[in-house]
Amino acid sequence: MAEPMNDPPPTDGLWSQFRRMMPCAERWAYFDHAAVAPLTMPAQAALTNWAKEFAEHGAVNWPQWAAELEHLRRRTAELLHADAGEIALIHNTTEGINLVAEGFPWQPGDNVVMFDDEFPSNVYPWMNLASRGVEVRRVPGGDRPQLDRLADACDDRTRIVTVSWIGFASGWRHDVDQLVELAHRRGALLFLDAIQGLGVFPLDVRQTAVDFLAADGHKWLLGPEGAGLFYVRREHLDRLRPLGLGWNSVVQAHDFSKIDLRLKPTAGRYEGGTYNMPGLLALGASLEMLDDYPPEAISQRLLELTDAICERLPAVGATVTTYREREHASGIVSFDLPGRNLAEVRRQCRERQVVLSARGGRLRVSPHAYNNDDDIERLIEALGSA
């Protein structure tokens, strides 16, 4: 389930401790984690330490780095309640989507079903299948997407239903159990673009049988760009034709003199070649830090922060457009400022060291658990003065 739990959140002292791990918070009121998040202090240290080691010693410490990547793989699996063999360490969400879109055994006449306001990365790889006779069916989404529309678009040739866990513009959070049930009832598989929810809302893929999932680490997981993960349910490993095969795809990955196309019996077969070593090490460092703040606690904290923002926004003439029902609320809040130039508002907020975004013709704020009441006050003052 992707629902906030009733476990008590960490104390205010621990949230303050979280904030101390975010150097960005010393200067900025940062409300743009749904775009690109600032790095944690541990991630920064991991990057600089790797650069120092590499500069001074070359690749001598590569085996140690590789061991840390395997720890990251296990840590990521724990986050999803998956098996480590079901996790591939990739560069970004788009790569994970393409592993499925290009690797699936399509037949002419098959189709993919999605909402029409998915993020482009979850549209173009599927549209690119037109030359293989695959139809993309896009149904109206909007601020309050209706699953019945997805279900009605499915037929006996629907192979995959692909949905973002949380809408990047609307902030609508889907019940992943309902998505799985809908796809499987129609005889299709579910691909979940999890980038806007992973790490801040709980997900157990053993209980909620997602078939494929991808997420980059540069948003809510507070890692750098270019480091992410791909989950494939073990039963589907051999269903996907592996792409980007290289030395790292096979069982004897480090025996370069032996040429034998025996794919790894894990999702590691999709990793192909050289890793983004510094990026993945930094992502691992952020995940280690986040161990003290489980998704159940972060989700509760996020909903409290976004509720507080929604309560304050009308005072500056804003109209909240994100639906805030508890089961669908997320860390994203979109709102209108009638009669205001949104680009100019963003620019003037930036001058006041307040960072927010604009998506779908609206302003968007996306705090993280380390943000606090002072940040919200700075946001409201900046919006009111812009």
C-alpha positions, 0 to 999 in steps of 0.5 A: 500500500502507498498510504501513510501509516499511523506510526509516530513521526520523529520528534521536532529535534530529529527533523532539525537534525535532518535539516542540518544535513541539508546545506542548502537550507542555510540560505534557501527556502527550497520548495522544488524537490519535485524537480531537482533536490539539493544534495545532502551533506553525506552525498556531498561528502561521498562525491568529494571523497570519491573524487579525491580518492580517484585523483590520488589513487586512480581505480585502486579502490574500485572493488570497495566502490563496487561493494558499496554499490551492492550495498546500495542495491540491497538498501534499495530493495529493502525500501521496496520490500523487493529482492536485491536480484530484482533491482538494477542500478541505472542512470535515470527513470527514462532508461528504466522506461525504455528497458520495458518499452523496447524490451517487451515482446510486442506483437502488431496490434498490441497497445499501451494505456496511459493518462494524457498528462504523463511526464514526457519521459513516460510517453515518448518511449511508448509512442516510439513503438508505433513502427512495431505496430503498437498503439498508445491509448492516452485517456484524459487525466487532469487534476483528479484522474479517474481510473475508470477511464484507464479501465475502459481504454483497455482491451484484450490487446492491452499489454501494459498500463503505465502510470506515474505514482504521483502526477508531476503537475497535479500532485495527485497520488494514486493508490498503487493497489488500485492501479495493480488491480486494474491492470491485472484484471485486464490481463495487462502488466503495470509499469509505475513511474515512481520518481515523485513518490519513492522514499517519501511514501511507503511501497511494498511490492510484495503486497502490491504486485507492481510489475516494473518500476523506475525512479531517479534519485535526484528528487525525493531521495536527495541524490545527484542526477544520473543515478536511479533504479529499475525494479523488475518482478523476478517472474518477468526477467526473461520476458524482457529482451535485455538492451545495452548488453555489455561486459557487465550483463553476463555471469562472468562479468570480470573475466574479459577473456571468456566470451559466453553470452550467459546473462546474469540471472538477476536485474543486473543483466540490464546494467550493461557497462560502466556505472555512474560510480560517483552518482550512485555512491552519493545516492547511497550516502543519502539513502543511508541518512534517510534510514533514520526517517522512514517513509511512513514518518516522512509522508506524515511530515510532508502532508503536514507541511503541504497542509500548512502551505495550502492554509496560507496560500489564499492570504496572497490571492492564490487558489490551490488546484491540487486535491488534498484528500488524504489518500491522494495528497502528496508532497506537491502543491500546485496553485494559481495566482490570477492576474500574475505573470508566473515567470516573473513571480518565480524570478522575484521569489528566487531573488528573495532566496525562495525556490519554487517551480511552474508546471502546467501553467501553474506554480508548484511547491514541493517541500521535503521533511526538513523544511519548516515553518520559517521556510513557509513564512518566507514562501508566503512573504515572497509570493505576497511581495512578488 
